Amino acid sequence: MEERVVLLAALKPEARERALELLEEAADKEDHEAVTERQSIFLSDRDVIFLFEGEDAQASVRELLNDPVRSTFLGSWL
C-alpha cells in the first residue's frame, strides 16, 4: 500500500533566504540516499514541507528520523 508522510515546519522570521539556499544545495547533491520512492521539499513564505511517498513511507521516515547519521540533513533546516 502506498503511503504519504508530510512533515511541516514553520520557518523562523527572515529565514526564507537560507531555506532557498538549502533547497539549492539539496538539488545539487546527486549522492543523497532516497528515503522513499518519491520525496519532495516545498517552500512557502512561512513554512517548509517535506513530502515522502511510497510503500511503507511511515516506517521509512520513522527509521530515518531515529538514525543519528542519516537524519543529519534535517539539522540544517532546524
N, C-alpha and C positions, 0 to 999 in steps of 0.2 A: 504494500500500500504506500503510495507516495504521500509524503508529509511536507508541511511547511513550518518553518520556525522563523519568527520575526523577533529581532532584538531592537528595541528602540531606546535611544539615549538622547537626552537634551544636551545641546551644545552650550558651553559657557558663553556668556556675553563676549562679543568681539572674537570668537574662536572660528568663525567661518573661513577665514583665510587659511588658517592652519589645517582645517578639515579638507579644504581643496588641495592643499599640498599633500596630505596623507592619501587622498584619492589618486593623485597623480603617481605617487610612489607605489601604491598598490597596483596600478595599471602597468607600470614599468617592470614590475617583478614577474618574470616568467617562471621562476623556480618555486613559487609558492605551492604548498600542498593543498589539494582540494579537500574540503571537509565533507561536502555532499556533492551530488551530481551537478547541481547548479547553485551558485551563490552570487549575490549582488550586494552592492552598497549604494544606498540612495542618500542624497543630502538635500535638506531644505534649509531655509534661513535659520531655523531654530533647532533642528533635530538631525540625527544620523540614524539610518535604518539599515540593519543588516538582515538580508533575506537568504535563508538556506532552504533548498528544496531537494527532495529525493527520497529514496527508500530509507527508512529508519533515520530521518533527519534529526528527530529529537534526541535519539541516543547518540548520534554522531556529534551533535553540538554539545551535548552534556559532557561527552568524553573530551572534546576539545577544551572546554572551559575548565575541566578538572585536571588538565595536563599542564604543569607549570612551564614546560618548554614550548609546546605548540600554541599555548594561549598568549604568548608574549606579543603577538601582533595587536592585541586589544589594548595593551599598555599605552601605546601612543594615543589612542582615542580617549583613554581615561585621563 
